[in-house]
């Protein structure tokens, strides 16, 4: 692990997986975007559609806020609804006073981008492949007063122990944990959402990944009431739309949580199938970052940029890894899909790797 001062470098922090499937990429089988396939489900679409009759009124988020709070066993004043987790990163960067923010990489790049846009100089803690991209809390400088980490981490698919992350808490430090993919982990083990015993803890959750709502923009923050108040003051009026509020209420009901839990187990089985297939390419130099615990897998392979281009020609979109600090052009991120899709992808990968040698 090493800590770097702000480095504009060659990493495009604004590049995200959706860029792989825009325009001509819409025809491709998508392994680039970490949104669960075949979502949103019909019942959720119907709930959202029902909300459209209320569009003449301004959004009222009180019921959705209470529902999210109840889902995590918290009082409503510890919940802030946001237009996706991305808005929460902007609010944190703009509303909280910080002298030395640090982002643990490789991870989702939007937190650092938001901090930079707000005028902050950002430190990076770069986790290493040889350490399994795992965190050593002692590597975080004591004077870092805002620390951001993902769990499970995008793109490494590492699930850090909750107590390891909790060790980062310090008086005067804000500890931001991005749990956007935690509901894809069976049992949500290692979750910090709902904890009130960790000082300075801010947990971010997204409803867009598991439920296929990236176009609707809905997420939330769990934090101490005074932090929620600071973030809320930085929000515009009525930041979350009425359809998004309806989705939030629906997605935290017991039946929805049971469906998400079932999906998490299915994703785990499909991921195991994908990883087993990828291991077959080890003689060709492909390495999987393991153990993978999220709905995506990070791989390193020779000529990855060329392989990615050939995969596009063969009908598959995957996520380039070189836009993540700590990674380079030898890395690709693959979203977990059903077994039939994975089998077709593995066949295409075999062809792409052969083509990349010429």
VEXTIRO-553275 format. One line per field, with one value per residue (C-alpha): residue in one letter; chain; x, y, z. Coordinates in steps of 0.001 Angstrom, whole numbers, plus 500000, padded with zeros to 6 digits. Example, Ala and Ser with C-alpha at 12.3 -4.5 7.8 and 13.67 -1.06 7.14 Angstrom:
BEGIN
type = (A  S)
mol = (A  A)
east = (512300  513670)
north = (495500  498940)
up = (507800  507140)
END
This chain:
BEGIN
type = (X  X  X  X  X  X  X  X  X  X  X  X  X  X  X  X  X  X  X  X  X  X  X  X  X  X  X  X  X  X  X  X  X  X  X  X  X  X  X  X  X  X  X  X  X  X  X  X  X  X  X  X  X  X  X  X  X  X  X  X  X  X  X  X  X  X  X  X  X  X  X  X  X  X  X  X  X  X  X  X  X  X  X  X  X  X  X  X  X  X  X  X  X  X  X  X  X  X  X  X  X  X  X  X  X  X  X  X  X  X  X  X  X  X  X  X  X  X  X  X  X  X  X  X  X  X  X  X  X  X  X  X  X  X  X  X  X  X  X  X  X  X  X  X  X  X  X  X  X  X  X  X  X  X  X  X  X  X  X  X  X  X  X  X  X  X  X  X  X  X  X  X  X  X  X  X  X  X  X  X  X  X  X  X  X  X  X  X  X  X  X  X  X  X  X  X  X  X  X  X  X  X  X  X  X  X  X  X  X  X  X  X  X  X  X  X  X  X  X  X  X  X  X  X  X  X  X  X  X  X  X  X  X  X  X  X  X  X  X  X  X  X  X  X  X  X  X  X  X  X  X  X  X  X  X  X  X  X  X  X  X  X  X  X  X  X  X  X  X  X  X  X  X  X  X  X  X  X  X  X  X  X  X  X  X  X  X  X  X  X  X  X  X  X  X  X  X  X  X  X  X  X  X  X  X  X  X  X  X  X  X  X  X  X  X  X  X  X  X  X  X  X  X  X  X  X  X  X  X  X  X  X  X  X  X  X  X  X  X  X  X  X  X  X  X  X  X  X  X  X  X  X  X  X  X  X  X  X)
mol = (A  A  A  A  A  A  A  A  A  A  A  A  A  A  A  A  A  A  A  A  A  A  A  A  A  A  A  A  A  A  A  A  A  A  A  A  A  A  A  A  A  A  A  A  A  A  A  A  A  A  A  A  A  A  A  A  A  A  A  A  A  A  A  A  A  A  A  A  A  A  A  A  A  A  A  A  A  A  A  A  A  A  A  A  A  A  A  A  A  A  A  A  A  A  A  A  A  A  A  A  A  A  A  A  A  A  A  A  A  A  A  A  A  A  A  A  A  A  A  A  A  A  A  A  A  A  A  A  A  A  A  A  A  A  A  A  A  A  A  A  A  A  A  A  A  A  A  A  A  A  A  A  A  A  A  A  A  A  A  A  A  A  A  A  A  A  A  A  A  A  A  A  A  A  A  A  A  A  A  A  A  A  A  A  A  A  A  A  A  A  A  A  A  A  A  A  A  A  A  A  A  A  A  A  A  A  A  A  A  A  A  A  A  A  A  A  A  A  A  A  A  A  A  A  A  A  A  A  A  A  A  A  A  A  A  A  A  A  A  A  A  A  A  A  A  A  A  A  A  A  A  A  A  A  A  A  A  A  A  A  A  A  A  A  A  A  A  A  A  A  A  A  A  A  A  A  A  A  A  A  A  A  A  A  A  A  A  A  A  A  A  A  A  A  A  A  A  A  A  A  A  A  A  A  A  A  A  A  A  A  A  A  A  A  A  A  A  A  A  A  A  A  A  A  A  A  A  A  A  A  A  A  A  A  A  A  A  A  A  A  A  A  A  A  A  A  A  A  A  A  A  A  A  A  A  A  A  A)
east = (500000  501125  499670  499902  499127  496651  497669  495669  497642  496159  493079  489790  487764  484598  484662  482030  480790  477800  480206  480870  477238  476243  475468  476786  477431  473692  473759  476283  475723  476476  479088  480292  477552  477069  473270  471468  470120  466364  465444  463423  460918  457327  455926  458393  457589  453924  454569  456542  453820  451172  453090  452745  449216  450746  453200  451265  452243  455727  457565  457086  459879  458705  457159  460119  462537  460636  460564  464323  464949  462756  464576  467840  466380  467242  465365  464382  466709  469652  468486  468896  467392  469473  469326  471522  474741  476516  474622  475661  479343  478811  477010  479779  482429  480593  478977  481577  484668  487763  491449  492915  490473  491712  490175  491077  491732  491095  487440  484541  486074  483151  484016  487447  486065  483473  486095  488360  485490  484805  488388  489936  493368  492851  495192  495044  495745  496525  495817  497982  497224  499847  497914  494650  493565  492895  492995  495482  493920  497382  498213  495718  497460  496245  495559  493208  489942  487704  488266  486264  486176  483830  482535  482280  484692  484096  486042  488088  485058  486814  484580  486459  485570  483288  485530  488571  486780  485488  489105  489451  487111  488780  487566  487206  487250  484355  484414  482459  481626  480074  477831  476181  476644  476180  472679  474249  476229  474340  473254  474807  477611  480197  477605  477962  474557  472486  475503  475450  478480  481130  481979  481857  480373  478547  477131  475934  473455  472134  468899  469914  472171  470047  466753  467820  466931  469999  467737  465558  468367  467626  469931  470379  472812  472874  474699  474465  471586  473923  475722  472395  471398  474626  474139  470460  471256  473470  470686  468358  464680  462817  465949  464270  461360  457992  458590  461983  460387  457812  460645  462477  459403  458835  462427  462745  459566  460001  458984  461453  464243  463466  463678  466990  468344  467375  469022  472208  472501  471859  474523  476988  476351  476641  479849  481349  480541  482185  485299  485661  485536  488041  490490  490721  492605  495354  497855  497305  498251  494781  494473  491273  491276  489976  487998  485365  482309  480453  478303  481408  484882  488231  490703  494222  495366  497944  496880  493653  492951  493135  491045  488394  488253  487931  485204  483236  483563  482286  479271  480336  480990  483319  484638  488177  490152  492767  490533  490719  493701  495915  495122  496459  495438  495954  492776  489137  485996  483280  479719  478239  475507  473459  475171  474067  475426  478639  479160  478764  481106  483799  483714  484086  486917  488775  488494  489402  492541  493664  492933  494837  498049  498037)
north = (500000  503523  506957  509523  513199  514384  513215  514218  511538  509660  508297  509541  509776  510583  507408  504890  501570  503074  504632  501124  500607  504019  504624  501670  499772  499398  496334  494556  492056  494183  493003  496572  498070  496809  496896  493606  492188  491811  494673  496536  493736  494118  494798  497656  499164  499083  500856  503555  503913  504340  507308  509217  510311  512472  514402  517667  517853  518578  515471  514618  512351  511786  508340  507084  508415  506641  503421  503476  504255  501335  499009  499737  500084  503785  506995  509024  511888  509605  509176  511435  510468  511409  511295  508194  507674  510018  513016  512002  512207  515739  516758  515334  517185  520497  520455  518949  520795  518721  519567  516265  513948  510512  508030  504336  503078  501255  502127  504004  507254  509624  510408  511733  513571  515299  516273  517719  519649  521172  522441  519834  518292  514538  511896  508372  505139  502637  499036  496472  493346  491399  492169  491056  494723  494441  497322  497758  500444  501444  502636  505507  508660  509769  513302  512200  513779  512308  508742  507135  503394  501091  497799  495569  497594  498481  497302  494826  492946  492822  492611  494162  492987  495500  495670  496414  499417  500452  500661  503707  505737  508571  511635  514435  512082  511414  507792  507342  503767  503245  500179  500539  496806  495443  494142  491850  490127  487192  488186  491633  490370  493007  495785  498893  500303  500641  500944  503924  502968  504015  507722  509808  506980  507868  504940  505375  503006  502837  501281  501561  498480  495662  497032  498414  502044  503840  506015  506996  508016  506952  506290  507379  508360  506955  509195  511089  513612  516617  515259  514618  518214  519551  517510  518384  522099  521592  519893  521764  521793  518585  516704  513299  512905  511417  508244  507778  508155  505514  503208  503807  502870  499751  498505  498458  496477  492942  491194  493281  492554  488840  489081  490938  488298  485547  487469  487825  484044  483616  486211  484374  481130  482829  484562  481240  479886  482902  482690  478959  479639  482476  480264  478093  480962  480979  479307  482292  484745  485718  486294  486830  489092  486710  486156  488136  489025  491621  491305  491850  490384  492096  490336  491049  489735  490431  492775  493607  496689  494626  491847  494394  495714  492206  491398  494367  493002  489670  491325  491863  495049  494917  497668  498925  499091  501728  504625  503403  504771  501854  499890  500054  498973  495274  495209  494585  494474  491980  492159  488861  487568  484365  481118  481105  484618  483731  480642  482689  485326  482784  481466  485017  485690  482653  484018  487550  486410  484487  487466  489810  487890  488858)
up = (500000  499382  499948  497141  497136  494542  491096  488050  486205  483281  485030  483623  486833  484893  482809  483904  482588  480794  478270  476960  475927  474598  470934  468899  472160  472718  470456  472681  475467  478523  481016  481544  483738  487287  487197  487740  484504  483896  486202  487321  487992  486874  490348  490810  487410  488387  491691  489888  487254  489938  491329  488059  488956  491698  489543  489896  493566  494859  496096  499769  500974  504546  504024  501998  504604  507389  505356  504739  508404  509497  507107  508951  512445  512633  513414  510368  511298  510479  506852  503839  500481  497447  493665  493623  495546  493126  494514  498014  497050  495754  498948  501123  499118  499279  502707  505020  506125  505435  505393  504269  502495  501470  499062  499213  495672  493428  493875  492298  491086  491636  495301  494328  491315  493517  496090  493409  491852  495289  495406  497697  497344  497613  498992  497637  499455  496703  497667  495881  493917  495859  499061  497498  497368  501104  503554  506367  508589  509812  506283  506563  507849  511255  510045  507251  508400  505685  504461  501649  501004  499087  500506  498589  496530  492907  490847  492926  494328  497719  500795  503702  507239  508904  511954  509789  508330  511753  512917  510667  512879  514805  516699  514170  511158  508781  507613  504383  503405  499979  500322  496917  496233  499754  499031  496405  499195  500749  504234  503746  505960  506827  506418  508564  507616  510763  513065  515428  517526  514974  515387  512229  510153  506936  504928  501358  499765  496204  494983  491338  491116  492464  491151  487765  488545  487204  485058  488017  490436  493991  496938  500518  503246  506784  509252  512532  512556  512531  509445  507727  508481  506982  503810  503530  503616  500570  498599  496262  497121  496264  495170  494783  492374  493273  491176  492855  496282  495358  494310  497585  499618  497541  497587  501373  502067  503460  500246  498241  500719  500428  496635  496859  499244  496802  493963  496024  496348  492620  491827  494073  492186  488800  489909  490963  487493  485841  488014  487352  483624  483857  485762  482657  481026  483656  481266  478949  481708  482943  486700  488675  491737  494385  496455  494568  496658  494554  491417  489270  488844  488204  485912  484717  481374  478698  475894  477747  475615  472434  473991  474946  471369  469938  472463  471159  467632  468960  470630  474255  476241  479259  481503  480992  484219  483486  484589  488192  490174  491120  487963  484433  480941  481760  483866  482923  485072  484205  485503  486657  484377  484091  483143  479514  478995  480821  478681  475502  476898  477772  474215  472898  475361  474039  470507  471555  473334  470260  467998  470301  469646  465967)
END
